[in-house]
Amino acid sequence: MSKDQLGIGKIIRKYRREKGMSQEALARAADLSLPTIVKIESGKTPNPTINTIKRIAAVLGASVDELLK
């Protein structure tokens, strides 16, 4: 499956796991709540705000574009 077929939550999960981070660690580092990260990764929040995406991207060392592909 290419990144084009993945939702943003699955892409974030992939980057997070590659960094060896837990959801809790990502939430803390991005100054977001754990439920926010869980909902994004599970697809329950398929369209997070751009501010949220920017925070996550910064922590994961990815660009916003990479997470939105």
MARDOKE-803908 format. One record per residue: residue number from 0; residue in one letter; x, y, z of N, C-alpha, C, O, CB in turn. Coordinates in steps of 0.1 Angstrom, whole numbers, plus 5000, padded with zeros to 4 digits. Glycine has a CB too. Layout:
// MARDOKE-803908
[node NUM, A, [X, Y, Z], [X, Y, Z], [X, Y, Z], [X, Y, Z], [X, Y, Z]]
...
***
This chain:
// MARDOKE-803908
[node 0, M, [5009, 4988, 5000], [5000, 5000, 5000], [5009, 5012, 5000], [5018, 5014, 5008], [4990, 5000, 5012]]
[node 1, S, [5007, 5021, 4991], [5015, 5034, 4990], [5009, 5044, 5000], [4998, 5043, 5005], [5015, 5039, 4976]]
[node 2, K, [5018, 5054, 5003], [5013, 5065, 5012], [5001, 5072, 5007], [4993, 5077, 5015], [5024, 5075, 5014]]
[node 3, D, [4999, 5072, 4993], [4987, 5078, 4988], [4974, 5072, 4992], [4964, 5078, 4992], [4988, 5078, 4973]]
[node 4, Q, [4975, 5059, 4996], [4963, 5051, 5000], [4961, 5052, 5015], [4951, 5047, 5020], [4964, 5037, 4995]]
[node 5, L, [4970, 5057, 5022], [4969, 5057, 5037], [4963, 5070, 5041], [4964, 5081, 5035], [4983, 5056, 5043]]
[node 6, G, [4955, 5069, 5052], [4950, 5081, 5058], [4961, 5088, 5066], [4971, 5082, 5069], [4938, 5078, 5067]]
[node 7, I, [4959, 5100, 5070], [4969, 5108, 5078], [4972, 5100, 5091], [4984, 5101, 5095], [4964, 5122, 5081]]
[node 8, G, [4962, 5094, 5097], [4965, 5087, 5110], [4975, 5076, 5108], [4983, 5074, 5117], [4952, 5082, 5115]]
[node 9, K, [4973, 5068, 5097], [4983, 5057, 5095], [4996, 5062, 5092], [5006, 5056, 5095], [4977, 5048, 5084]]
[node 10, I, [4997, 5073, 5085], [5010, 5079, 5081], [5017, 5084, 5094], [5029, 5082, 5096], [5009, 5091, 5071]]
[node 11, I, [5009, 5091, 5103], [5015, 5095, 5116], [5020, 5084, 5124], [5031, 5084, 5130], [5005, 5104, 5123]]
[node 12, R, [5012, 5073, 5124], [5015, 5061, 5132], [5028, 5055, 5127], [5037, 5051, 5134], [5004, 5050, 5132]]
[node 13, K, [5030, 5055, 5113], [5042, 5049, 5107], [5054, 5057, 5111], [5064, 5052, 5115], [5040, 5049, 5092]]
[node 14, Y, [5053, 5071, 5110], [5065, 5079, 5114], [5068, 5078, 5129], [5079, 5078, 5133], [5062, 5094, 5110]]
[node 15, R, [5057, 5077, 5137], [5059, 5077, 5152], [5066, 5064, 5155], [5076, 5064, 5163], [5045, 5077, 5159]]
[node 16, R, [5062, 5053, 5149], [5068, 5040, 5152], [5083, 5039, 5147], [5091, 5034, 5154], [5060, 5028, 5146]]
[node 17, E, [5085, 5046, 5135], [5099, 5046, 5130], [5108, 5054, 5140], [5120, 5051, 5141], [5099, 5053, 5117]]
[node 18, K, [5102, 5063, 5147], [5110, 5071, 5157], [5111, 5064, 5171], [5118, 5068, 5180], [5104, 5085, 5159]]
[node 19, G, [5104, 5053, 5172], [5103, 5045, 5184], [5096, 5052, 5195], [5099, 5051, 5207], [5118, 5042, 5189]]
[node 20, M, [5086, 5060, 5192], [5079, 5068, 5202], [5065, 5061, 5205], [5059, 5055, 5196], [5076, 5082, 5197]]
[node 21, S, [5061, 5063, 5217], [5047, 5059, 5221], [5038, 5070, 5217], [5042, 5081, 5215], [5047, 5055, 5236]]
[node 22, Q, [5025, 5067, 5217], [5015, 5077, 5215], [5016, 5088, 5226], [5014, 5100, 5223], [5001, 5071, 5214]]
[node 23, E, [5018, 5083, 5238], [5019, 5093, 5249], [5031, 5102, 5248], [5030, 5114, 5251], [5020, 5085, 5263]]
[node 24, A, [5042, 5097, 5244], [5054, 5105, 5242], [5052, 5115, 5231], [5056, 5127, 5232], [5066, 5096, 5238]]
[node 25, L, [5045, 5111, 5220], [5042, 5121, 5209], [5033, 5131, 5214], [5035, 5143, 5211], [5036, 5113, 5197]]
[node 26, A, [5023, 5127, 5221], [5013, 5137, 5227], [5020, 5147, 5236], [5018, 5159, 5234], [5002, 5130, 5235]]
[node 27, R, [5029, 5143, 5245], [5036, 5152, 5254], [5045, 5161, 5246], [5045, 5173, 5248], [5044, 5144, 5264]]
[node 28, A, [5053, 5156, 5236], [5062, 5164, 5229], [5055, 5174, 5220], [5061, 5185, 5217], [5071, 5155, 5221]]
[node 29, A, [5043, 5171, 5215], [5036, 5180, 5206], [5027, 5189, 5214], [5020, 5197, 5208], [5028, 5172, 5196]]
[node 30, D, [5026, 5187, 5227], [5017, 5195, 5235], [5003, 5193, 5231], [4995, 5202, 5230], [5021, 5210, 5235]]
[node 31, L, [4999, 5180, 5229], [4986, 5176, 5226], [4981, 5166, 5236], [4990, 5160, 5243], [4985, 5171, 5211]]
[node 32, S, [4968, 5163, 5237], [4964, 5153, 5246], [4965, 5139, 5240], [4965, 5138, 5227], [4949, 5156, 5250]]
[node 33, L, [4967, 5129, 5248], [4968, 5116, 5243], [4955, 5112, 5235], [4957, 5105, 5225], [4970, 5106, 5255]]
[node 34, P, [4943, 5115, 5240], [4931, 5111, 5232], [4932, 5118, 5218], [4926, 5112, 5209], [4919, 5116, 5239]]
[node 35, T, [4937, 5129, 5217], [4938, 5135, 5203], [4947, 5127, 5194], [4943, 5124, 5183], [4945, 5149, 5204]]
[node 36, I, [4958, 5122, 5199], [4967, 5114, 5191], [4960, 5100, 5188], [4961, 5096, 5176], [4981, 5111, 5198]]
[node 37, V, [4954, 5094, 5198], [4947, 5082, 5196], [4936, 5083, 5185], [4935, 5075, 5176], [4941, 5077, 5209]]
[node 38, K, [4928, 5094, 5186], [4917, 5096, 5176], [4922, 5098, 5162], [4917, 5093, 5153], [4909, 5107, 5181]]
[node 39, I, [4933, 5105, 5161], [4939, 5108, 5148], [4944, 5095, 5142], [4941, 5091, 5130], [4950, 5118, 5148]]
[node 40, E, [4952, 5087, 5149], [4958, 5075, 5144], [4947, 5064, 5141], [4949, 5056, 5132], [4968, 5070, 5154]]
[node 41, S, [4936, 5064, 5149], [4926, 5054, 5147], [4916, 5058, 5135], [4908, 5050, 5131], [4918, 5052, 5159]]
[node 42, G, [4917, 5070, 5131], [4909, 5075, 5120], [4896, 5081, 5125], [4887, 5085, 5117], [4905, 5063, 5111]]
[node 43, K, [4894, 5082, 5138], [4882, 5088, 5144], [4882, 5104, 5142], [4872, 5110, 5142], [4880, 5085, 5158]]
[node 44, T, [4894, 5109, 5140], [4896, 5123, 5136], [4904, 5123, 5123], [4916, 5125, 5123], [4903, 5132, 5148]]
[node 45, P, [4897, 5121, 5112], [4904, 5120, 5099], [4909, 5133, 5094], [4918, 5133, 5085], [4895, 5114, 5089]]
[node 46, N, [4905, 5145, 5099], [4909, 5158, 5094], [4913, 5167, 5105], [4906, 5176, 5109], [4898, 5164, 5086]]
[node 47, P, [4925, 5164, 5112], [4929, 5172, 5123], [4932, 5186, 5117], [4935, 5188, 5106], [4941, 5166, 5130]]
[node 48, T, [4933, 5196, 5127], [4936, 5210, 5123], [4950, 5211, 5118], [4958, 5203, 5121], [4933, 5220, 5134]]
[node 49, I, [4953, 5221, 5110], [4966, 5223, 5104], [4976, 5226, 5116], [4988, 5222, 5115], [4966, 5235, 5094]]
[node 50, N, [4971, 5232, 5126], [4980, 5235, 5138], [4984, 5222, 5144], [4996, 5220, 5148], [4973, 5244, 5148]]
[node 51, T, [4975, 5213, 5146], [4978, 5200, 5152], [4988, 5192, 5143], [4997, 5186, 5148], [4965, 5192, 5153]]
[node 52, I, [4985, 5192, 5130], [4994, 5185, 5120], [5008, 5191, 5121], [5018, 5184, 5121], [4989, 5186, 5106]]
[node 53, K, [5009, 5205, 5122], [5023, 5211, 5123], [5030, 5207, 5136], [5042, 5204, 5135], [5021, 5227, 5123]]
[node 54, R, [5023, 5206, 5147], [5029, 5202, 5159], [5034, 5188, 5158], [5046, 5185, 5163], [5019, 5203, 5171]]
[node 55, I, [5026, 5179, 5153], [5030, 5165, 5151], [5042, 5164, 5142], [5052, 5157, 5145], [5018, 5156, 5147]]
[node 56, A, [5041, 5171, 5131], [5052, 5170, 5121], [5065, 5175, 5127], [5076, 5168, 5124], [5049, 5179, 5109]]
[node 57, A, [5065, 5185, 5135], [5077, 5191, 5141], [5084, 5180, 5150], [5096, 5178, 5150], [5074, 5204, 5149]]
[node 58, V, [5075, 5173, 5158], [5081, 5163, 5167], [5086, 5151, 5159], [5096, 5146, 5163], [5070, 5159, 5177]]
[node 59, L, [5080, 5148, 5149], [5084, 5136, 5141], [5095, 5139, 5131], [5100, 5129, 5125], [5072, 5130, 5134]]
[node 60, G, [5098, 5151, 5130], [5109, 5155, 5120], [5104, 5153, 5106], [5112, 5150, 5097], [5121, 5146, 5122]]
[node 61, A, [5092, 5155, 5103], [5086, 5154, 5090], [5080, 5167, 5086], [5078, 5176, 5094], [5075, 5143, 5090]]
[node 62, S, [5078, 5169, 5073], [5071, 5181, 5068], [5056, 5178, 5069], [5051, 5167, 5069], [5075, 5185, 5054]]
[node 63, V, [5048, 5189, 5069], [5034, 5188, 5068], [5030, 5181, 5055], [5021, 5172, 5055], [5027, 5202, 5069]]
[node 64, D, [5037, 5184, 5045], [5034, 5177, 5032], [5035, 5162, 5033], [5027, 5155, 5027], [5043, 5183, 5021]]
[node 65, E, [5046, 5158, 5039], [5048, 5143, 5041], [5037, 5136, 5048], [5033, 5125, 5044], [5061, 5140, 5048]]
[node 66, L, [5031, 5143, 5058], [5020, 5137, 5065], [5007, 5138, 5058], [4998, 5129, 5060], [5019, 5144, 5079]]
[node 67, L, [5006, 5147, 5049], [4993, 5148, 5041], [4993, 5141, 5028], [4982, 5140, 5022], [4991, 5163, 5039]]
[node 68, K, [5004, 5134, 5024], [5004, 5127, 5012], [4995, 5115, 5012], [4994, 5108, 5002], [5018, 5123, 5008]]
***
